[in-house]
Amino acid sequence: MTVKLAVSNQKGGVAKSTNALNVAGALASKNNNVLLVDTDPQGFATRTLGFTGEYNTQTPNLADAMNEPTDYDIQDIILEHAEFDVLPSNVSMFSLQQDLIAAGWKPRERLMMLFEQLEGEYDYIIVDAPPSLGVINDNVLLACQNMIIPVEAMESSIHALDILLNQIETLEERYGVEIKQSAIVISNIHYPLDNDQKENIEFFRDTFEGRCPVHKIRHRAAVKRSLSAGGSIFGEEAEDTDMKENYLQLAEDVEEESEVMA
């Protein structure tokens, strides 16, 4: 069984793509066969991994495949990276939402159709969702039905989370599915914490107690430098950081949940 996991939050600045890259890297470091899918039109994960040329010029690309899911073999678009395989974003993703709405036929189920081609090919598919609510993000949530939600210890993250959870509930009711929250990742934590940050972290813990783990990722320059080196913190060129243990724990939680699902 291929486990599909969305990393999604419509709020920018919560290290969404960084978390997607490092979750993929952590799972791959544990000898899992991993595919990272970048559905963010900005293509940060794609460009970080060294596929800027493909982001600008690849044909066919993910937008083409989502526009015509029965016309393309998704394997033809997947690229190899030293850590894990990559289904890259493309600049044409910026017009995809409008194209899908105009097409009218199952606009929120295209990625699900494409993932059917990959069932059993990978242990995990990690999807970096766009930082906005809309048809592309809906595609990601419906295709994965499991998600990691990156947040920050800020009031604005609590507000954004409430909006995201409402959207999830709408999709669940409309499509008769359950979209499970697999983890909350509080990112970019700077110590010492002020009182507001402490209260916000406590809010996330209390809200999701008994529902899913809440992980904390501290701000580390080494994490940014690993991205500049073209990979996750588990890549060969990455320097050591104590955040590896945090991401490995997150990966272990994902694996344990996968065993339950199986």
C-alpha positions as CSV (number, residue, x, y, z in Angstrom):
1,M,0.0,0.0,0.0
2,T,1.2,3.5,-0.9
3,V,0.7,6.0,1.9
4,K,-0.1,9.5,0.6
5,L,0.5,12.4,2.9
6,A,-0.2,16.1,2.2
7,V,1.8,18.9,3.8
8,S,-0.8,21.7,3.7
9,N,-1.6,25.0,5.2
10,Q,-2.9,28.0,3.2
11,K,-0.9,30.4,5.4
12,G,2.5,31.4,4.0
13,G,5.6,31.5,6.1
14,V,5.0,28.3,8.1
15,A,7.9,26.3,6.5
16,K,5.5,24.1,4.5
17,S,7.9,23.2,1.7
18,T,10.8,22.9,4.1
19,N,8.8,20.4,6.2
20,A,7.7,18.5,3.1
21,L,11.3,18.2,2.0
22,N,12.5,17.1,5.4
23,V,9.7,14.6,6.0
24,A,10.5,13.0,2.6
25,G,14.1,13.0,3.5
26,A,13.5,11.4,6.9
27,L,11.3,8.7,5.4
28,A,13.8,8.0,2.7
29,S,16.7,7.8,5.2
30,K,14.7,5.0,6.9
31,N,14.9,2.9,3.6
32,N,11.5,3.8,2.3
33,N,10.8,4.4,-1.4
34,V,9.6,8.0,-1.4
35,L,8.1,10.3,-4.0
36,L,7.9,14.0,-3.3
37,V,5.2,15.8,-5.4
38,D,5.3,19.6,-5.7
39,T,1.9,21.0,-6.4
40,D,2.9,24.6,-5.3
41,P,2.9,26.8,-8.4
42,Q,5.8,28.7,-6.9
43,G,7.9,25.5,-7.2
44,F,10.1,26.1,-4.1
45,A,10.7,22.4,-3.4
46,T,11.3,21.7,-7.1
47,R,13.8,24.5,-7.5
48,T,15.5,23.8,-4.2
49,L,16.2,20.2,-5.4
50,G,17.9,21.5,-8.5
51,F,15.2,21.2,-11.1
52,T,14.8,24.9,-12.0
53,G,15.1,24.1,-15.7
54,E,12.4,21.5,-15.5
55,Y,10.2,24.0,-13.5
56,N,10.5,26.5,-16.3
57,T,10.4,24.3,-19.4
58,Q,9.4,20.6,-18.8
59,T,6.8,19.2,-21.2
60,P,4.7,17.3,-20.4
61,N,4.5,18.4,-16.8
62,L,2.2,18.1,-13.8
63,A,-0.2,20.7,-15.0
64,D,-0.6,18.9,-18.3
65,A,-1.3,15.7,-16.5
66,M,-3.8,17.2,-14.2
67,N,-5.6,18.8,-17.1
68,E,-5.8,15.5,-19.0
69,P,-5.2,12.7,-16.4
70,T,-6.1,9.9,-18.8
71,D,-3.7,11.1,-21.5
72,Y,-0.4,10.9,-19.6
73,D,1.8,8.3,-18.0
74,I,2.8,10.0,-14.7
75,Q,6.0,8.0,-14.6
76,D,7.2,10.0,-17.6
77,I,7.2,13.2,-15.6
78,I,8.9,11.9,-12.4
79,L,12.5,12.8,-11.9
80,E,15.3,11.1,-9.9
81,H,17.0,12.9,-7.0
82,A,19.7,11.5,-4.8
83,E,17.4,11.2,-1.8
84,F,14.0,10.4,-3.3
85,D,12.0,10.7,-6.6
86,V,10.4,14.0,-7.5
87,L,7.3,14.9,-9.4
88,P,8.1,18.6,-10.0
89,S,6.0,21.6,-10.2
90,N,6.0,23.8,-13.3
91,V,5.4,27.4,-14.0
92,S,2.2,26.5,-15.9
93,M,0.7,25.4,-12.5
94,F,-0.2,29.1,-12.0
95,S,-3.0,28.8,-14.6
96,L,-4.1,25.2,-13.5
97,Q,-6.8,26.3,-11.1
98,Q,-8.5,28.3,-13.7
99,D,-8.1,25.6,-16.3
100,L,-9.6,22.9,-13.9
101,I,-12.6,25.1,-13.0
102,A,-13.3,25.9,-16.7
103,A,-13.1,22.2,-17.6
104,G,-15.9,21.3,-15.2
105,W,-15.3,17.6,-15.1
106,K,-14.2,16.4,-11.7
107,P,-11.9,19.4,-11.2
108,R,-10.9,18.3,-7.6
109,E,-10.2,14.6,-8.4
110,R,-7.5,14.9,-11.1
111,L,-4.6,14.2,-8.8
112,M,-6.4,11.3,-7.3
113,M,-6.7,9.8,-10.8
114,L,-3.0,10.3,-11.4
115,F,-2.0,8.7,-8.1
116,E,-3.9,5.5,-9.1
117,Q,-1.1,4.9,-11.6
118,L,1.5,5.0,-8.7
119,E,-0.3,2.7,-6.3
120,G,2.3,0.2,-5.0
121,E,5.2,1.9,-6.7
122,Y,6.2,3.9,-3.6
123,D,6.0,3.4,0.1
124,Y,5.2,7.1,0.7
125,I,4.1,9.9,-1.5
126,I,4.6,13.3,0.2
127,V,2.8,16.2,-1.4
128,D,3.8,19.8,-1.0
129,A,0.5,21.6,-1.3
130,P,0.1,25.3,-2.5
131,P,-0.1,28.0,0.2
132,S,-3.8,28.8,-0.6
133,L,-7.2,27.3,-0.5
134,G,-8.7,26.4,-3.9
135,V,-9.0,23.6,-6.4
136,I,-5.4,22.5,-6.4
137,N,-5.3,22.2,-2.6
138,D,-8.6,20.4,-2.7
139,N,-7.0,17.9,-5.2
140,V,-4.1,17.3,-2.8
141,L,-6.3,16.7,0.2
142,L,-8.7,14.4,-1.6
143,A,-5.8,12.5,-3.2
144,C,-3.9,12.0,0.1
145,Q,-6.6,11.9,2.8
146,N,-3.8,12.2,5.3
147,M,-2.1,15.4,6.1
148,I,0.7,17.1,8.1
149,I,-0.2,20.6,9.1
150,P,2.7,23.0,9.6
151,V,2.0,26.0,11.8
152,E,3.9,28.6,13.8
153,A,3.4,29.6,17.4
154,M,1.4,32.7,16.4
155,E,-2.2,33.8,16.7
156,S,-2.4,34.1,12.9
157,S,-1.6,30.4,12.6
158,I,-4.5,29.5,14.8
159,H,-6.8,31.6,12.7
160,A,-5.5,30.0,9.5
161,L,-5.8,26.5,11.0
162,D,-9.5,27.2,11.8
163,I,-10.1,28.1,8.1
164,L,-8.2,25.0,6.9
165,L,-10.2,22.7,9.2
166,N,-13.4,24.2,8.0
167,Q,-12.4,23.5,4.4
168,I,-11.5,19.9,5.2
169,E,-14.9,19.4,6.8
170,T,-16.5,20.7,3.7
171,L,-14.6,18.3,1.5
172,E,-15.3,15.4,3.8
173,E,-19.0,16.0,3.7
174,R,-19.1,16.6,-0.1
175,Y,-17.0,13.6,-1.1
176,G,-17.8,11.2,1.7
177,V,-14.2,10.8,2.8
178,E,-12.2,11.2,6.0
179,I,-9.1,13.5,5.7
180,K,-7.0,12.6,8.7
181,Q,-4.6,14.9,10.5
182,S,-1.5,12.8,11.0
183,A,0.6,15.5,12.7
184,I,0.9,19.1,13.6
185,V,4.4,20.6,13.1
186,I,5.1,23.8,15.0
187,S,7.9,25.3,12.9
188,N,10.5,28.1,13.1
189,I,10.5,28.1,16.9
190,H,12.8,30.7,18.4
191,Y,13.9,30.4,22.0
192,P,13.4,31.8,24.6
193,L,9.6,31.7,24.1
194,D,7.5,34.7,25.0
195,N,4.2,34.3,26.8
196,D,2.1,34.5,23.6
197,Q,4.2,31.7,21.9
198,K,3.9,29.5,25.0
199,E,0.1,30.0,25.0
200,N,-0.1,29.2,21.3
201,I,1.9,26.0,21.6
202,E,-0.3,25.0,24.5
203,F,-3.3,25.6,22.3
204,F,-2.1,23.3,19.6
205,R,-1.3,20.6,22.1
206,D,-4.7,20.9,23.8
207,T,-6.6,21.0,20.5
208,F,-5.0,17.9,19.0
209,E,-4.4,15.9,22.1
210,G,-5.6,12.3,21.4
211,R,-6.0,13.1,17.7
212,C,-2.4,13.3,16.4
213,P,1.1,14.1,17.6
214,V,2.3,17.7,17.9
215,H,5.9,18.1,16.9
216,K,8.2,21.1,17.4
217,I,10.9,22.2,15.0
218,R,13.3,24.9,16.2
219,H,14.7,27.5,13.9
220,R,18.2,26.3,12.7
221,A,20.5,27.9,10.2
222,A,21.7,24.4,9.3
223,V,18.2,23.5,8.0
224,K,18.3,26.5,5.6
225,R,21.8,25.6,4.5
226,S,20.8,22.1,3.6
227,L,18.2,23.5,1.3
228,S,20.8,25.7,-0.3
229,A,22.9,22.5,-0.8
230,G,20.0,21.0,-2.9
231,G,18.3,18.6,-0.5
232,S,16.9,17.8,2.9
233,I,18.8,17.8,6.2
234,F,19.3,14.0,5.5
235,G,21.1,14.6,2.2
236,E,24.8,13.8,1.8
237,E,25.8,17.5,1.5
238,A,23.8,18.6,4.6
239,E,25.6,19.5,7.8
240,D,24.5,17.8,11.0
241,T,21.7,19.3,13.1
242,D,19.7,18.3,16.2
243,M,16.5,18.7,14.2
244,K,17.2,15.4,12.5
245,E,16.0,13.6,15.6
246,N,12.8,15.6,15.5
247,Y,12.1,14.8,11.9
248,L,13.0,11.1,12.4
249,Q,10.5,11.0,15.3
250,L,7.9,12.5,12.9
251,A,8.8,9.9,10.3
252,E,8.5,7.1,12.9
253,D,5.0,8.3,13.9
254,V,4.0,8.3,10.2
255,E,5.3,4.7,9.8
256,E,3.5,3.6,12.9
257,E,0.3,5.1,11.7
258,S,0.8,3.5,8.3
259,E,1.1,0.1,9.9
260,V,-2.3,0.7,11.6
261,M,-3.8,1.7,8.3
262,A,-2.5,-1.4,6.6
